[in-house]
Amino acid sequence: MLFPIVLTSILLPLALACPDHSNIQNKFGKRQVTTDPGRAITDWAYEASYNWGRLNPAYELCQTGTQQAPIPLGLNQGLAKRTNISFDGYPSGNVTGNFFNWGYGPGFTLHHDEHDYTTLPHMLFNNETVYLKGWHIHSPADHSVGGDRSKAEMHFVHVDTKGDYRAVLAFRLDPGSHDSAFFAQLPKMIGFNSTMQYEGTQVDHRLALDEVNMVNEFWTYKGSLTSPPCKEGVQWFIARTILFVSDGQMQDILRVSTYSARQEQEVWLHEINV
């Protein structure tokens, strides 16, 4: 087992922003070390997500967009039948990245060469390939299903070859009867007030897919990012199967999380399950 090496750095202000997963530092190869890159500050908060469009002209789409996320889901909407997704590009085995807390909960950014995403795990939908840039957890869940909201929701954020956000694969998280293999592999959780990160952390993302039956049933819709500037053009995929974790794992996640669920948006031009 490798013991983290603690490095010193300048402490920057805490962030209150959905992570863009740009912390791709890879100075130490596959060695796990502890660094502190800090965070940037934002001018908005989840507790007032209904008002984002009035805070900054750059956030107008949060107020006027026609495909804003998240939206409420239900079995009365049916499930996706026309959209095929493939995870052949998600091989079993570890990939290396940085494990951190984005100010609201756990997060992970995969290592890659700058502006080259084609080496990352990837999924295919509608003949389009998108690449896993990173993941992070919201608490409580962004999406309710039949009026019920899970305790947390994990977002696998995918980009195209240019690095533009194209798809989010969402897993609802709730306590179950045994440990999740995906979460069991992670290092000790980092608190929401901490700006440290573990560089060189190795994670097998296929484990998450295995625990939700390879996303064999899901909802999909055309949506947006769930934080300002609320960019649209993002295809959402929400697994119907809940990713269950043990009571202890759920408590570990919630202990290092704080409220980060945007107010659900009215359904408009979202083309649900189309």
N, C-alpha and C positions, 0 to 999 in steps of 0.2 A: 504493500500500500504506500502511495506517495503522500508525504506530508506537505501541506501548502507552505510556500515561502511567502512571508508577509512583506510587501513592498510599500513604500511610502509615496504619497503624492499629494497634490493640492486638493483640498476638499471644496467642491463646488456646491452651489445651492441645490436643494432637493428638487426633483422634478415632480410635476403633477400632469403628466402627459402619457398618452398611449405610446408604447415604445415603437420607434421606427426600425429597430434592430440594425442600427448602423455601427454598433460596437463590435466590429469584426477583428479587433486586435488579436494577433496570433504571434506574439513575440517569443513564446517559449515552446513552440511545437506542441507535443502531446503531454508535456509536463503540466500538472495541475498546480497553478500558483494563484495567490490572492493579490488583486490589484484594486485600485480605487480611482476610476476615471471620472467620478462625479456625475452630475446631471444638470440639465438646463431647467429653467423655470418657465412656466406657462401662465397665461392670464385667464384661465378658465378652470372650472371644477365640475366633477360629475354631479354633485348635489344640485347644480343649477343648469343641467343640460338642456332644459326647455328654453333657455335664454341665450344660448351660445351665439345665435345669429345677430344679436344686438351688441355683442362685446367688441367685435372687430370686423371691419369690412371684408377681410379675408375669409370670414366664417359664414358668409351669406348663404352658402349652400346648405349649411346646417338648418337654416330656416326655410329655404325655398326649394330644396331638392325634391325630386319626384321619386327617388329610390333610396331613401335614407334607411339606415339600419341602426338598431335591430327592430324587428317587427314581431308581434305575437304569432305563435304557431299553434296548430291544432290538427288532430286527425281528421277533422271535417274538411280540411283542405286537401286531404289525400297525401300521398308521398310521391317523390319523383319517379316517373316511369320512363320518360323520354330521354333523360340525361344519363349517359354512361360515364362512369369514372373508373380509372385504372390506377392501381398503386404498384404496378410492376417496377416503377422507378424508385420505390422505397425498399431497398435491400435490407435484409436482416444484418445486424452488426452495428457497431458503434460509429458515430460521427463525432467530430470534436467541435467544441464551441465554448461560449462564455455563459455561465450560469449567474444570474443576478436577480435583483428585485427592482422592478421598474417604478417603484414608488407606491404601487397599489397591490403588488403581489409578485409571485415568482415569474421569471422569464428566462429565455435561452436564445442566444443568437449563434447561428452556425458559422464556423470559420470558412472563408473562401477568399480567393483573390479579388481585389477591388474591381467592381464592375463585371465580374465573371461569375454568373450564377449557375452555369450549366453543369458544374461538378456536384451540385447539391441534390439531395433526394427530391424526386419530382412526381407529380401526379398528372394524369391526362384526363381532360374532359372536353367533349365536343371537338375533338381533334386538335386541342390546344394543350401544350405542355407548360406547366407552371412549376416553379421551384421553391422549396421550403427555405425561407430566409430566417425564420425563427418562430418562437411561440411564446405566449404569455397567458396569464390567468386573470380573469375578472371575477370579482365576488361582490354580490351574488351573480347568478348567471344573467347574461344579457337577454337571452331569449326565454320567454315563458312558453310552455306547451300546455294547452288546455287550461290556462290560468295558473298553472303550477310553475314555480321558479326553482330551479336547482340551487344548491348552495354555492356553486362556482361553475365557471365555464372556461375551458382552455381553447385558445385560438391558434391553429397552425396557419401562419401567414405566408402566402405564396406570391411570388413576383414573376414577371416575364423576363425575357433575356435582357431587357433594358433596365430592369430593376423597378418597373412600375407595378404597383399593387394590383393583382388580378383576381385572387381567390383567397377565401378564408375557410378552412375546415374547422368546424366547431364541435367540441365534445362537452356535453354537460357532465358535471362531476357531483356525485352524491355519496354518502357513506353506505358501505355494504358490509358483508360478513368477513372479508379477508383483504389482505394487502393487494394493492395494484402493483404488478411487476414493473410497469413503466415508472411509477413514482418511487418504488423501492430502490431503483438504480441511481437516484439523484443524490447529490451531496446534501449536507445539512442546509435547511432553509435559511435564507437571509431576510432579516427584518425589513419592513417597509421604510424605516428611517435610515437604513444603511445604504451607502453608495458603493460599497465594495462589490467585487465580482470574482468568481472562480474562473480563471482562464484555463483552457485545456481540459474542460470537463467532457467526458465521453458519454454519449446518450444513444440508445437504440430506439429510434422512433417507431419502428415496426411494432414494438410491444403495445403501443397505444392503439394502433389499428387492430391488432389481434384481440384486444380487450373489448372492442365494439363490433366484433364479427366483420371486420374489414369494411365497415360502413356499408353493409349490404342493404340497409334501408335508410333513407335520409330525406330531408326537405332541402330544396334549393330555391334561391331567388336572386334577382339582381338587386344589389344593395350598395352600401358605402362603407367607409371606415366609420368606427363608432366614436371617434374623437375629432375635434377640429383639425383641419378644415373640412372634414366630413366628405372627402373625395368619393365620388360615385364611380361606377364602372368596375365594381368588385362583385364577383359571383360568390355567394354564400352557399355552403354545404353544411347542414347541421345533422349529425348522426342521430337517428331515432334511439338507438341503444345508448343507455347511460353508461359512462365509464365509472364503475364503482371503485371506491377506495376504502380502506379500513377506517374505523373510527379515529385511530391515532393519526393516520395520514391526513384525514380531513381536518382534524384539529391543527396539525402542523401547517397546512395550507392556510387555514383561516387565521391562525396566530400571526402570520406575516403579511396578511392582506388587509386592505381597507376598502371602503365602498367605491366601486368602480363600474356600476351598471348605468348606461345611458337610458333615459326614459324611452320606452318603446314608442315607435313611430306609427302613424296611421298608414295602413296599406294603401298604396296608390298605383304606381306603374311598375310594380316589383316583379311581375310575371312569375308568380309562385309556381314551382314545379313544371314550368314550361320547358 
